[in-house]
Each structure stands twice: as C-alpha cells, then as structure tokens.
Amino acid sequence: MISLSNSENGTASSTAATKRLARAMMVSGGEFSLLLACCNSFQRQQQVMNLLTEFSSADIHEVSLSPAADTLYTAITTAIGTTQPEALMIRGLESVVAINQLIISTNIMRDEFRKQFRFPLVLWVNDEILCKLVWLAPDFKDWAASTIRFDVPQNQFVESEQQAMRA
C-alpha cells in the first residue's frame, strides 16, 4: 500500500520541480534557453503540463513529434512557422523511429536554435533519451543548465505495483 508520506513527498517534489521549470522559462525572457524535463511516465508528464499552467502565465506552445521526424529543428520551424512563442514544449522524442539520427542532427544544427529561436525550448525526455543526448549531442545538451526531474520516487512506484498485484 502507498503510504501517505510517500504520496505527499511525490506530490511535493513534483510541485517544486514544476515551479522550477516555470521559473526557468520566465527567466529566459525572450532569449533562447534549453530546458530538459525528464519524466519516464507519460501520465505524470501530462499532470505536470496541467500544473504548469497554474504556475506560469507564459503562452506555452506544445509540439508533439511524429515518429517519422528526422530533424528537431525542421519539426519546430514547421510547427511554429514565423511565430515566436513565449515558451515551447517538445514531446514525443521517445516515439521517433530514427531518434539517433535526429539527436545527431540536432547537435550539428545547434547554433541555428540560438540564432532563430528567442524563447525557452523545453525538451521532454525519458532516461533513455537523456542518455542519448549526453552521448550523441553533448554540445547541445551542455546548453541545458540542469535536468529537471519529474519522476515518481522509486519506493512509491514499487509500492504502487505491489498494491496493483494484490488487487
């Protein structure tokens, strides 16, 4: 069974991380910045997105990548056109079929991101994609100050699974 303290800790840490993400987007104020939001659960990611609207007054645009996406830069420019949103969230990296090629091309094109985008870019990643960024796009990844994590604490996840198995 999930103890109350674990649930509260998970919610409190998620809320704190969401506030941190909102603050990082606000600090960017009209300049390019790269923010990495790491979450291994799509459901938790959606909860954070909903919570983010409470903590940020920014006009946040969202782009979901198609599995066929081949470059991140092209996917973004196609989606936003000439608009410059206050912040842009990129979701769906884990669904891209040629993810290694997309990440490598992102590293090669990294200077274009700074030249063309005057807003914070939030990449939603899971642990696997984060590792790929470190290995395949180290220069691009280095632009991110730190990774903001939104995962359920491991002990809470294990207890949730045990509860589900008993049900």
C-alpha positions, 0 to 999 in steps of 0.5 A: 500500500502507498503510504501517505508520506510517500504520496505527499513527498511525490506530490511535493517534489513534483510541485517544486520541480514544476515551479522550477521549470516555470521559473526557468522559462520566465527567466529566459525572457525572450532569449533562447534557453534549453530546458530538459524535463525528464519524466519516464511516465507519460501520465505524470508528464501530462499532470505536470503540463496541467500544473504548469499552467497554474504556475506560469502565465507564459503562452506555452506552445506544445509540439508533439513529434511524429515518429517519422521526424528526422530533424528537431529543428525542421519539426519546430520551424514547421510547427511554429512557422514565423511565430515566436512563442513565449515558451515551447514544449517538445514531446514525443522524442521517445516515439521517433523511429530514427531518434539517433539520427535526429539527436545527431542532427540536432547537435550539428544544427545547434547554433541555428536554435540560438540564432532563430529561436528567442524563447525557452525550448523545453525538451521532454525526455525519458532516461533513455533519451537523456542518455542519448543526448549526453552521448550523441549531442553533448554540445547541445545538451551542455546548453541545458543548465540542469535536468529537471526531474519529474519522476515518481520516487522509486519506493512509491512506484514499487509500492504502487505495483505491489498494491496493483498485484494484490488487487 
